[in-house]
């Protein structure tokens, strides 16, 4: 992973974090309406805050795989409890990359897209790779 590029681009997105998460959920629910019921009993302002925190946590710990593995594994366990399936990770990645592209505007590039796609793939893998996921 290109850690420097991910951090630099995240620094560009951070001042627009609220716009990023608003755009993410708008895209997610527009492109993948079947996922909206998963959030029926969720405080969306709280959920958006959690997404911002999760993104910041991942970027801050890109060079700490054990920290990421432990935290993202636990997060994956919680998500399975909410009804999230492996197939839903693709929809989330699609929406996240689209939201980042929208918010970054002309700063977005194929190189950034590829770097974030790789990072998201690693995050999704860690979230799905917990022992409970292996049993499912």
C-alpha positions in Angstrom: 0.0 0.0 0.0 1.1 3.5 -0.7 0.8 4.8 2.9 2.1 8.3 2.0 -0.5 8.7 -0.8 -3.3 7.5 1.4 -2.4 9.8 4.2 -1.9 12.8 1.9 -5.3 12.2 0.2 -7.0 11.7 3.5 -5.6 15.0 4.8 -7.3 16.6 1.7 -10.6 14.9 2.6 -10.6 15.5 6.4 -11.8 19.1 6.3 -14.8 17.9 4.3 -15.4 14.8 6.5 -19.0 15.5 7.1 -19.7 16.1 3.4 -17.8 12.8 2.6 -20.0 10.7 5.0 -23.2 12.4 3.9 -22.3 11.7 0.3 -21.2 8.1 1.1 -24.6 7.2 2.6 -26.5 9.0 -0.1 -24.6 7.0 -2.8 -24.9 3.8 -0.8 -28.6 4.0 -0.4 -29.2 5.2 -4.0 -27.1 2.5 -5.6 -27.8 -0.3 -3.1 -31.2 0.4 -1.6 -31.4 -3.1 -0.1 -28.8 -2.0 2.5 -31.0 0.8 3.9 -33.0 -1.4 6.2 -29.8 -2.3 8.0 -29.8 1.3 9.3 -33.5 1.5 10.2 -32.8 1.6 14.0 -29.5 3.5 13.8 -28.9 7.1 14.6 -27.4 8.3 11.3 -25.6 11.3 12.8 -23.9 8.8 15.2 -23.3 6.3 12.4 -21.7 9.0 10.3 -19.4 10.0 13.2 -18.4 6.4 13.6 -17.5 6.2 9.9 -15.3 9.3 10.1 -13.6 7.8 13.2 -13.0 4.5 11.5 -11.5 6.1 8.4 -9.2 8.2 10.6 -8.2 5.1 12.7 -7.3 3.1 9.6 -5.2 5.9 8.1 -3.5 6.5 11.4 -2.6 2.8 11.8 -1.7 1.8 8.2 1.7 0.7 9.4 0.4 -1.2 12.4 -1.1 -4.4 11.0 -1.7 -6.0 14.4 -3.7 -3.0 15.6 -5.7 -3.0 12.5 -6.3 -6.7 12.5 -7.6 -6.7 16.1 -9.8 -3.6 15.8 -11.2 -4.4 12.3 -11.7 -8.0 13.3 -13.9 -6.9 16.2 -15.7 -4.4 14.0 -16.4 -7.2 11.5 -17.9 -9.4 14.2 -20.2 -6.5 15.2 -21.2 -6.0 11.6 -22.1 -9.6 11.1 -24.3 -9.3 14.2 -26.1 -6.5 12.4 -26.7 -8.7 9.4 -23.9 -7.6 7.1 -22.8 -10.2 4.6 -19.6 -10.6 2.7 -21.4 -9.4 -0.5 -22.3 -6.1 1.1 -18.6 -5.1 1.5 -18.4 -4.6 -2.3 -21.4 -2.2 -2.3 -19.8 -0.3 0.6 -16.5 0.0 -1.2 -18.2 1.1 -4.4 -20.0 3.9 -2.4 -16.9 4.9 -0.5 -14.8 5.3 -3.5 -17.5 7.2 -5.4 -18.0 9.6 -2.4 -14.3 10.2 -2.1 -14.1 11.0 -5.8 -17.0 13.4 -5.5 -15.6 15.2 -2.5 -12.0 15.3 -3.8 -13.2 16.7 -7.1 -10.3 17.5 -9.5 -7.8 16.2 -6.9 -9.1 12.7 -7.4 -7.1 10.5 -9.9 -6.9 6.9 -11.0 -3.8 6.6 -8.8 -5.8 7.7 -5.8 -8.7 5.4 -6.7 -6.4 2.4 -7.0 -4.7 3.2 -3.7 -8.0 3.5 -1.8 -9.4 0.5 -3.6 -6.4 -1.5 -2.3 -6.7 -0.1 1.2 -10.5 -0.8 1.3 -9.9 -4.3 0.1 -7.4 -4.9 2.9 -9.8 -3.4 5.4 -12.7 -5.5 4.2 -10.5 -8.6 4.2 -9.5 -8.0 7.8 -13.2 -7.4 8.8 -14.3 -10.7 7.2 -11.3 -12.7 8.4 -12.1 -13.2 12.1 -12.6 -16.7 13.4 -16.4 -16.4 13.4 -16.2 -15.4 9.8 -14.3 -18.5 9.0 -17.0 -20.6 10.6 -19.9 -18.9 8.7 
